[in-house]
Amino acid sequence: MTTRSLASLAGAALTISLTVSTLQAIGAPATPAPPALGVRYLVVWYTKDAGPQYRPAAHKLIKMHGASEFKWDGDIEALKDELLEQKPAHLALVLPPDLIDAQLVRDLAPTLARFDDDPFLDCRLGFITGGDGKIAADFVDTIAKASGGDIPDRTVSARIELSEKSVRAGPAALESAIDRALSSVDLEIGAKDPAWQPFIDKQRHELMDAGIVEIVDTGVSALRDFTPAILFGTNSLYPAIIFDGSSRNAATEPVDPSTVDEKATIATMPIVLEAIRLGAVAYVASVGAASPNRTRLEQWLILEGDRSIGDALRIAHDDLVIGALDDEVMRDYLVEGFRNGEMPLESVELYDDVALRVLFGDPAFVPFRDRRPSNHAVDFDVSKDSLAVTSEWTRLDLDPWVWDRWRADSAVGRELGRVYERIELPFGLRLDHDQLPIVTAVKVEATGGRRRQDVPATGVAYRELDPDGRSVLHVLVRGPRALMRPPGPVDPEATLRSYAELVLVPIPAR
């Protein structure tokens, strides 16, 4: 898709007046990539109690990545100070499982967003752990072994549902919003099925040689005998990446957010430790009472390719940061707050909560190396005096991005839809970080079958300097979900097209 193909959305050609200084190197040959904010990779390992048992795992990771090292004695303020000094693009915390809890992640999240003056995370984070030091070292060896190529093109979904029968579907070609040939097997484990355990015994082999395994326990099962051993057995999980979308702590009762002990550790989630022991390459899970609805976005980002799993988690986190900060708060935040390294009070609660979905694994691990086309096509048009973004989204029936969960009115019919693009500008093209991008005009068109309608919409834009020193532009266009994506079955031919024009406004001097 090109800008011209969507020109009808904007009518005649549009021009946005920008000062020459707002965009650097526009139209000039590409320049070498700028240096990252700090060190490329930092490995932190714990020096007290059982921590030294995990030192071999830390040193294997250091050798693998040529990483820097920080020996941590447990002082959280000292760790924050080190991170602000080193500003790592990748951070691996090699820790015994009883040190990994929701409070640690909450403590770190604001610091990891303070390497520069935008509110987005500035490094990719992963935890390396295991039931003991040897398992953790084996975990690093497993990751190194899988780093030579792509993970298998097989996906398996295991869901526990409140149903009376367990059902297997597939293998079948996976319908996906990404142009990647995958096969999938879906296992629905019926919570009311008296034969649920024999069903798992019969289907457990499907977990072998899978690239992506999704586990979803909706908390309705009341299967008190459901354990990691029953789900995984003794077979190797290598080289699977496991996405846990459960709304419960694994192998425990369903989560009640009001009763969650935020100091509860990963040791209380044995399914993660068991998966690591059995050869999983990575495990993505929530370490607290966080929303489980991130798995589809995370998998979309992984399947698009040429993206590390740490970066996928970071970008999924950024999506929530935008949801946590509305337009006015964000502007005040950028102008007054980040220059002092402060968090706006209006956003702290949600900003903290989004950090609770974390990666157990190497944040630099790339599951699929080739970037593949997706159902999102985007173009940006820049010149000496203009900046415009055009987007086209297809296959809305398969798209996990189109519903704006973080600005959705609970009243039926008032939910918001969105077109959200995160645009990595080419090296050599940088936004002036003393400027705020302001959306001055938007136009959205929804089509499907014989239906075509204009969608009333508003837009907002944010700028980011990513961990690799690349300028990123976030453009978010919101409108009524009922018009962007009608409820019920979605026409596979339904398409959203949007156009946004931007101007960059200088941040007022203090």
Beta strands, then each sheet from edge to edge (+ up, - down):
strand 1: 23-24
strand 2: 41-46
strand 3: 68-72
strand 4: 90-94
strand 5: 124-128
strand 6: 154-161
strand 7: 167-173
strand 8: 183-190
strand 9: 212-217
strand 10: 241-244
strand 11: 282-286
strand 12: 357-360
strand 13: 376-383
strand 14: 386-393
strand 15: 416-424
strand 16: 430-431
strand 17: 435-448
strand 18: 451-455
strand 19: 458-465
strand 20: 471-480
strand 21: 495-506
sheet 1: 1+ 16-
sheet 2: 3+ 2+ 4+ 5+
sheet 3: 7+ 8- 6- 9- 10- 11- 12+
sheet 4: 13+ 14- 21+ 17- 18+
sheet 5: 15+ 20- 19+
end
